[in-house]
Amino acid sequence: MRVYYNIDEFQKVDCPVLTTGTFDGVHLGHKKILSRLSEIAERSSGESVLLTFNPHPRMVLFTNDAGIKLLSTQKEKIRQLEESGIDHLIIHPFTIAFSRLSSIEFVRDLLVNKLGIKKLVIGYNHQFGRNREGTLEHLREYGPVYGFDVEEIPAKEIDNVNISSTKIRNALKEGNVSIANSFLGYNYSFEGIVVRGKELGRTIGFPTANIEIQDKEKLIPKDGVYAARAEVNGNQYNGMLNIGFKPTIEEGKPEAVRSTIEINLFDFDDDIYGCVIKVELIDRIRDEKKFVNLDELKNQLVLDKSETDRIL
């Protein structure tokens, strides 16, 4: 897969078959579209092209929004799309100026003149251009004029999947990791750098690796305790992960303390400070809660480990 970070970098191919969208998370619904894209490209002796955008359009258009968090970092998205088997990925900068392109300008100037599309694969409810004015009906009008075919993915195919990035984000915010994973088709994950914490976990037999997420736009699920798997230096480990403000050892109101992420890796005692760790969330065990003392916390962690072992 070739990756371009601007439409202008794309070098035209003989028969580009294109779809477009944000594709955050590259979930099972997206994969259905990408599978159809590759199928049509192969049938047409063409090459599959995905046009997507960075940053996410909502981050540009709705600056007063509470702040959308993403299922995929750009690095993750590229890796996920490469696994889908498409030939060309264009990640075009999304700006206010770009958002003001009319539907006809988007089609004529970008899709036709710059990308040279021959076929456009699109969902039945896709909208594009300024104020999302462009519709499937517009594309069918423009196609004969500018020399490209439009292939719609029928409503029943998309509705049967019944998945959206928004649904997955909401599931993760509610702590429903197993549901999110079933929609994604893989385990939700994030990665970060292992940093030093207070090391209190060692005193009760549950040492943890504190994880600092580098990409601040990455969605972190609801606070709580999770069964997880982690990749460290190329090796896989089971573990239990806590997201939250550690109420047993921290003072102050929850809203005044930034959530931390720490994982207790089973059968592991290496020094990994400064290492990158990737964590996959398998299921949520319980809410985070405040214990009377560290002994009570330790007793609960023993139960949590037993539950994590059962899940994993």
N, C-alpha and C positions, 0 to 999 in steps of 0.2 A: 504494500500500500504506500502510495506517495502522499506526502502531507504538504499542504501549501498554507501559508498564514495570511494570504491576501488573494483575492480573485485575480489580481493582475499577474500573480506568479504562475497561474495555471497555463500550461501549454496545451493548445487544442489537440484533441484526439479525433480519430475518424468518425466514431459514432458514440458520443457521450450520452449515457442514460442517467438522468439525474433525479435525485429527490432532495428535499431541503427541510430543515427544522432544527430545533435546539438539541434534541436527543440526549437530554440530561439523564444519566443513569444507564442508558442503553438497555432498557428493560425488555421483557418478552414481547410487548407490543411493538417496540422499535425493531426488534429482531425479525418480526413478521414482515415489516415493511422492507427491511434490508435484504431479507431472503428473496422477496419478490423482485426487488431492484436487480439483484445479481442474476436472477432467473431470466428477467427480460433482457438484460445486457447480453447474456450468453446466447439467448435465442436470436438476438439482433446482430450478433457478431460485433458487439460494441463493448464499451468499458463503463463500469459503474462509477458514479460520482456522487458524493454527498457534500452539499453546501450547508455548513452550520456556522455558528457565530460565537464570538467572544468579545466582551463579556455577555452573559445572559441578557437578552433584550429587556427583561423586567428590571434589571439593575440600572439600566440606562433610562428607561421611560418612566419608571415609578420610583424616583429617588426618595419620596416621602413614605414609601412602603416600609413596613416593619423590618424589611431586609430579608430577601429570599436567600436561603441556604441551598447549596447544590449537592446532588447525589454523587456527582463525579467531579474531580479536579480535571483540569485540561489533560494532564498526563494520564490519568485513569481513563478518560474518555477516548483518547487516541488509542490506548492499548485495547480497550473493549471493541472499538470499531475495527481495528486491525484484525481482531479475532473473528469478526463477522464476515471477513473475506471481500470487502469492497476494494476497488482498485485505486480510487483517488478520494482524498479527504481535503476539503477546502475549509479552513477556519478563518472566516472573514471578520475583521474588526466591526463591531456594531457600535455606531455612534448616533447622535441625534440627527446629524446630516443624512446618514444612511437611512434612518427611520422615516425620513420625509420623502423618500422616493415613492412616486405613485406606482400603482400596480403595472401600468403600461411601461414606465421607465424601468422597473425591476425586471420585467420580462424582456423587453427589447434591448436595453443597454447592457444588462448583466448576463441573463441566461442565454440570450441569442448572440449578441455581438461579442461578448467576452468569452463565454464558455462554449458557444456553438452547439447547444443541445439539439439532439435529434428526437429524444423521447423524454418525457417528464412523468415520473411516477409520483402520485400524490394521494393522500387520504381524502375521503369523501367530505370531510369538514374542514379542510385546510384553508387558511386565509393568509394573505400576504400584502405587502405594500403599505403605504401610509394609512394609518387608522384601520389596518386590516381590511381595506376596501376590496382587495382582490379575492375572487372566489373561483371555484372550479368552473363555473359557467364562463367567467372571463377567460380562463386559460383555454377553454374549448373554442372561444372566439378568436383568440390570438394565435392558436396553433396553425391553422391553415394560412394565416397571413404571413407568419414568420417561419414556416416550414418545420414544425415539430409536432410530434404526436403526443397526446395526453392519455395516460393509462391511469384510471382511478382504481384504488383498492376499495372494493365494495364495503358498504357500511357493515354488513353482517360479519365480515371477516374481522374487522377491528372491534366491533361490539362483542363478538364472541370472546375476545381476549379480555376486554373490559379492564384495561390497565392504563394508568397515566402516571407521569412523574409526580403530579400533585398528590395523587392517592398514596404513593409510596412515601413522599415526604411526610404526609399527615400520619401515616402508620408509624414511622420512626419517631416522630414527635410525641406520639402516644405510648411509645415503648413496645409496639407490636412488631418486633423484629422478625418473627417467624412469618407473619403475613407479608411484610416488606420483601423478605427473601423469596417468598413464593412468587411475588409479582416480578421481581428482578430476574429470577432464574439463576441466581447465584447469591452467595452470602454477602451482605452489606459489609463494607470494610473501610478502614481509613489507616493512614500511616503517619508517623511522626518521629521525633527524636527523643531518645530516652534521656531525661534530665534528672538531676538530684532532687530528692524530696526530703522530708524530715526523718525518713528511715525508721519510723515507729513500727512499721509492719514487721520488721526483723525481731523486735522485742517480744512479739506474740506468736512467732513462728510462721508468719505469712508475709515474707518480703515482697515488695511490689516494685515494678518498673513504672516510673512516672513518665507519661507520654505527652510531649508538647506538639500539638498539631501545627504544622507550618502554614497551611492554607486556611485562612480565616473564613473563607466562604464555604468550606466543607460543612455539611450538616452533621451535627453530633446528636445522637438520639437522646431521648428522655433520661434524666438522672435515674440511677438504679444499679443493680448488680446483674451482670450478664455472664452466661456461659460463652466462652470465646475460644478461638484458635489464633495463634500468633506465629508469624514467620520472622525469625531472627537469624541473620547471617546464613540464610539459605536453608535453615532447619525449621521444622514445624513443631509447635508445642501446644498442648491444651492449657487452659487457664481460666480464671474467673476475673472479670473486669468490673471496676467500679467507676461510674460517672457521677460526679456530684461534688458537694462541698465538705464532705467528711465531718458531719455534725458532732460526732463523739469527741473529736480532738480539736475542732476549730470553734472559735468563739464568734459570735455575731449572727446576724440574720442571714438566711440563705441568699436573699437577693443582694446582700452586700458582699458576698464572697463568690469569686469566680469559680465555676465548676472545674474540677480537675479530672484527669483520666489516668487511672493506674491499673496495672494488671499483675496478678499473682500467677506466675508461670509454674506449672507443676513439674517436679523433678528437674529443676533448673536452678543453678547457683553461680552462673558466670557473671563477670563484670561487663555490662553492656552500655555503660554511660557513653553518650555520644553516638550510639548506633541508631540506625533507622529500623523501626519495628512496624510491621504491618499486622493489623488486627482484624479478624473476621468475627462478626457477631452472629452467634447461632440462635440464642434464645434469651429472653429476659427472665431472671429468677425472682426478683423482688424489688420493692421500693428501697431507697436508701432511708435509714432511720437512725435516730440518736439512741445510744446505749448508755446505761448508768456508768459503766467503767470499761476499761480495756478487757477485763476478763469476760464480761458479758459479750463484748464484741467478738472476742476470740471464739467463744462457744458458738456464736452465730456463724462465723466463718467456717467452722468445722462442718456445720450443717450445709452451708452454701457449697462447699467443696464436694460433699457427698452428692448433692443435687446436680452439680456441674458434671461430675463423673457419670451420673446416670444419663444426662442429656447427651453427652459427647460420646 
